[in-house]
Amino acid sequence: MAGVSAKAITTRIRTLRSTRQITKAMEMVASSKLRRAQARIVSSRPYFNIIYGVIQDIAAANREHTLPYLACEKNCADKITYVVIAGDRGLAGGYNSNILNKCYAETAGCACEVLPIGKKAVDFFSARGTALLSTNYAGAEHVDVGDCFTLARSLCRRFRRGECKEVRIGYTNFASVLTQTPVTLKLLPLEGGHSAPGASADILYEPSSEEVFETIIPEYIGGVIYGALCESRASEQAARRGAMDTATQNADDMIADLSLKYNRARQAAITQEITEIVAGSQS
């Protein structure tokens, strides 16, 4: 009986060692992808900060609030459009569930439509019967900066035509390797009247601030979507790295515990054999 127990423990240890190799490899891959994702965040943030400052300057200088995108059409549909960014795969801790549950809680009880980015987002909202604008971005890993600007122009057209009263985006903000926070951000309508620090009221825009605003807003929205995508990708890899590191440590602990049990079972089997030999020699 002791031999069977030892054999079962040995099989279990072999299985755990195979699992540990997989989780360790996934942790290393996630670490490599995380470094590249962090580099993209660092290189993209200055552009977004500058364009955000320009937009705030123009909006603050427009006292009558006549610029487009500052308010929805009077007869617009009473509907909110959500852009939700999640991942394509699991094994990333609470990365997917946190942002999806947050966005779903915000959309509960209100008229809304969702444009999901990532397979997990498509599957999540499809299973709950939420109206989807498109499923063309089911592969978040393959969405590039060109797709983000195409998507931004489409959202701006829908807002200008009055097909929705508000556009929001849900993504996971990368604070650090250990901290990723799901957030939602309102993209449209913009809120004017607050000038950026150091802004000047004597800026002259050619041909006019309205035309500059009309041209730059889709670029701004595209930049925000791309920035959110970069933040989400970094957050996903950080979450996956942490989850795989924890899984590897758990496998190490289980292997150590099973090795101790195996040694005890093996010692008990040897002791039993010695006892049987001694008993047989004395009979």
Order of alpha helices (4+ residues) and beta strands (2+ residues): alpha-beta-alpha-beta-alpha-alpha-beta-beta-alpha
